[in-house]
Each structure stands twice: as C-alpha cells, then as structure tokens.
Amino acid sequence: MADLPDHVIPMLERLRSNIRECFLGHEAAVDRVLVCLLARGHVLIEDVPGVGKTTLATALARSVDGTIVRLQMTPDMVPSDILGVTLWDQHKGEFTFKPGPIFCNVLVADEVNRTTPRTQSALLEAMSEYQVSIDGHTRKLLEPFLVVATQNPYEFEGTYFLPESQLDRFLMRIRLGYPKPEDEQRVLISDPTRTALSGLKPVMTAEEIVRLQRLVDDVRFDDRLARYIVDLANATRDHPRLQIGLSTRGALALVHASKATALLDGRTYTLPEDVTKNVIPVLAHRVVVHGRLREEDGESIEGLIQRVMETVPSPV
C-alpha cells in the first residue's frame, strides 16, 4: 500500500472528534481505544469509579452505526445471559436458538469484574475467535466485533479477579486517572453525559470500520521492528522479577497495535515510536510478577516494563 486513500484521514478525524465531544480530556485514551478498534482488538478500561470509563466506552460505541449492546455485569449473571439459549418452540415443534447480547458489533461490558469467572469465561471464545459454540453448534459473530469492558480496581468490594486467560484477550488495558483541572472544570460546566452523550450520532458505518481494519493489515512492518519486539519479549521472559513474560500472542498484539497506530497517524508504514508508545498498555496486563498469584500494583508493573524497555535498544 503506497498511500492512504484520501478519505481515510478525514474519516478517522471525524471519529476522534465525535468521541471527544462527550469525553473531555484524556486525548491519549481516546486514541488508544481507536487503535483497538482498528486493530480488531478488545479494550479493558480500568480505574476508580467516576472518572469516565463508561462514558468513553459508550461514546466509542455510539460513534459507530452498528448494533450496540451495553451490559451491566452482575454476580448473578450466567453464561447464557451473554451467549444466548436454545429453547423448545411448541408452535414449531423444534428447538430454537435465541441469540444473546453478544451478537452485536460493539459490546460494552460495564464493570466486567463484578461477574463471576464462570460468566467471564463465556467471552473467551468470542473475543479470540469471533464465534461462540453453543449446544454443539458454532455461530459466527457480526463483523466488526469489539468488546469494550470497564472494571474497578480489585480491592473494591464485590469484584472478582479476571483470569490471566481472560486478560490476554484484551489488546490493551488502559487507565484514565483523574482529569486535568481545566478538563474537569469543562465537565462540571457542560455535564457531557447528560447533554452531548445522549445526542451523540454515529459518524461511521460498520462496513467502513471493516475496510479500515483491512487497511491496517496492509500497513508495512519492518523486519527490524519485528526483531525489536522479539528482543523485548525475551527481555521480559528473562527478567528476574517476572515469573511470566510476554507470550508470542502478546508480541503479535503489539504488532497489530503498532500498525493501527501508524494508520491513525495517517501513515502506511510503522515507526519505532508506534511500537514504544504501545508497549505498556499492551504488555502490563500480560506479565506476572514473581511471588504473587496476581499482578502487583499497576503502577509498579508499568514502571518495571518501562525499565525493561530501557535495556532493549530501539531500532533507528
């Protein structure tokens, strides 16, 4: 792919601007969820309540003219509440499948760690293979399919750990943090969740998203960047503080995120910066620290990955 079609950059800017109408500040977070969308990856937004996790997830979903489902995850949910169920139809004299909410383009799973691991596992096949197997039948999901999940920190009452296998299905985990004072002041004045969000209109069709995703596939990725990611993965595997380093699937996720970042910036080729800016959001939830069944404090893991990055020379 020599050059991007002329309509691509204005299209991406419309999508970005539409989300920013109701999600004020955190420009990097907006770009990261867009990277996940373009890279066919799912995103986990983690932070304390009240900093805009659901607003960001909903703004992204409403910006796409496709089928959108928002699920409030609760401890009493069972897998069939997500996947669907097969019922006996007395009128037809046969079993009929009733699709669950997962048969959509964008699934917003709000507070995903409030439901049990058994129900969380119902998302595994869907997130990795874009299909679900129910009662011996495999059913394909819609295209595109994106899971935007939010979760509160583990120490909050009534939450469950996400299994490592579940975390690995998310392309990125991002944290929002508290907004800057000037952005928070804008939120207080405009109250976007009651104004802009309720009236947000889609600016891109599902078919256009699929075409953009295919353009990401064609973004050029240099062999030297691939070697850099391999070296980075090996550095995490050999680090004395890490029990489990970056897997091959995680390394491939970093490639996909880097290519999507290049497209979002209007390029048909990747740069080293496309890789390095995605390392922490792609890797931090995939590595396991020695001596702990679960990860340490998120900031500590991010700092550790940053130090690992500093030991691996980046290609110029």
Protein Blocks (a to p, Z undefined) as FASTA:
>chain_A
ZZdcfklmmmmmmmmmmmmmmmggjklmmmmmmmmmmnopacdddddehiopmmmmmmmm
mmpccddddddddfkbcfklmnopcdddfknopacddddfklcfbdcdehkllpcfklmm
mmmmmmmnopaceehiacddddddddddddddfklghiacddfklmmmpmbacdebjadf
klmmmmmmnommlmmmmmpccfbdfklmmmmmmmmmmpccdfklmmmmmmmmmmmmmpmk
bmbdcdfklmmmmmmmmmmmmmmnopabdcfklmmmmmmmmmmmmpccehiabdcdfklm
mmmmmmmmmmpccdZZ
